[in-house]
Amino acid sequence: MEAIEYKCPNCDADLKFDPESQKLSCEFCLSSFTEDELKKINEAYGETTPTEAEIQTQNEFEEHTNLYHCASCGAQIMCDDQQTALFCYYCHNPVILSGKLTGEYKPSKIIAFKFNKDRALDTFRKWVQKRHFVPDDFRSEQQLDKVTGLYVPFWVADCDVKADFTAIGKTVRSWTSGSYRYTETKEYNVVRRGNIIVNGIPADGESKIEDLLMESIEPFNYDELQPFSMTYLTGFFADKYDVDKAQVFPRVKSRASQAGKKVVRDSIGSYSSLAVSSEQYNILKTDWEYMMLPVWFMTYNYNNKIYEFAINGQTGKLAGTPPLDKAKLRMFCTALGIGITAAIYLLGGLLFG
């Protein structure tokens, strides 16, 4: 007899029966389902087979993509076979060619870079002009030359969120009639139940790049997504993902739940008070797409700490925390203190001289 296998609708890992919850649970992404829920999900979402064009693109990817490895920080860099990667985009140490990639690392979609390195540098220079206490070499051309056009791997999720919300809403109305003051209180049962589809939740698949940094340069405009082609890698580098769907799912789940909560709360009318008795947002099904999204990326090593900076290669939005040169700050504070003292003495001389 053939054994029945249950797959997680969110990360595709094997599900196991949990005696405590009496549900089928995923030990990777921590999702759980009843057998009836799984049947409904499987009926609603059928599996698709790859087209001939998709298979051809995958073969092209395997044939023409080189993989480089950084022995210093462990980064793995992809580029087409017409380009040679000499240095690591992250730690700037030399990298070595380590082979080809299998088709599982081929993204399905890509957003191409919308502007070149000169514009990226101009954006960075304008941003750093307002930061007066950064180290001098942070602005140097040698440092700016490290800005790299990098396609960052992203898992982009569409989530089916089951919302279950109950609360007691109260409205209070007061008025005066003659010599009497009246207060009217009404209570309402507030119930919201249903499925909310949350589309396009991104989570980067690179452990070395800070998640918050990538979230800070959102959003990307998915209207400009294109089917992946090796053409887009020409002249740029790409990062091989090292964080899989199951690992990023907790981040996706949190964002999907927050989006579902906002939809529910926005649908509720205005009450004087709202006492929530139960509120749950469960992810029933997650559809994934593996994409490459464009980022101009730079790191800066200062006092043995790596500072990361990113510019959205589609919109130009920049994010990063500048390093603080404490010696510069101390000099400024000292000069400011001397200036204030001199001004006090001068003012005292004018008033009492």
Phi, psi and omega in degrees: 000133182283131181288143179271126179252136177250127180255144179290127179290350182260324182228359175072013175279167179289139176264147178231148181286131179253111183300328183290314181270346184061033179230166172273122188241151177255121181282351180270305183256000174068020174282158177214147186214150168278164180295324178296320178298319179296320179298316180295319180295316181294327177290324184280330184237104178272155178282146178247150178258146181294145179280169178297322179295321179294321178295320179295318179295323178295317178297321178296319179299313181297325185282326191246011180251123176263148179242129178245146183239135176262116181288342183279308184246352177090000180297147177237120190248135177252146169202166181286167186284001175267353184236143180250128175269122182256326183230152180286133180294339188266308184249355174070017175271159180299149177242161180236147178292128183240002175131200181257173179247148175278165185296340181294341180267005178281123177289156178273327184226163179208146169250123184285154172300138182258350177208160188271182185293325180301317179291323178298317179295321178297319177299317181292318181298317179296323179292317185283341178300330182274356179257101190274345187246031174270156177300149184301319184286352176293333180267355188293156178295328178297320178288317182295333180294346180279354176298127187236134173281110189233126170276114183268134180286132179230138165267123180245123191245141167250121186245137173264107186258123176268116183259138177220107187227128174225142181200167173248118178259136180241140170241136182237127180232130180237145176204163181245134176225114185064234180261012182247146176248124184248144174228127179246124178242127178240142178245143181227139170280122180253115183231132175226116177224136179162182180254135180240125178267120178250115186257149167071041177274115183268147173213120184291146183258026180241120185287335184284329181273134182297132179299319182297325178296316179292323177293330183289338179262006173291162004266163167260146180270104183289350176296340182261013175295141177233151172302140184299137174217145178299340181304322185290339180281346183299120179086000180229168174250164176222155181255137176277130183292143175232009175237120185270182185299318182297325181287326181272349185301321177304321177293316179296316180301316180299315181290323178293319179295319178297319179294318178297319179298320180296318179300315181295311183296323179292337182277350183273136180291185183272123177236155175294325175208156181222113179257108183279126179263327175204145180206114181225143177226106183250137179271114182273324185207137178233125173259132186247147165228134177266119186233160169250124181241143191277129180220130167274119192236143177211144172240156179220125181264116182223121182053045177064025175235134180271123175255132183250142179224140183219142174237126176300117184287359177254316186254340182088005180289132185247146177213150179159158178253116184289146176289148181254122174273101186294330178295318177298317181296319179296317179298319180295315181296321178296313179297322179293320179295318178297319180296319179293318179299316180297321180294323180294316178297319180294317179295321178297322179294323180290326184279324188242002183283000000 
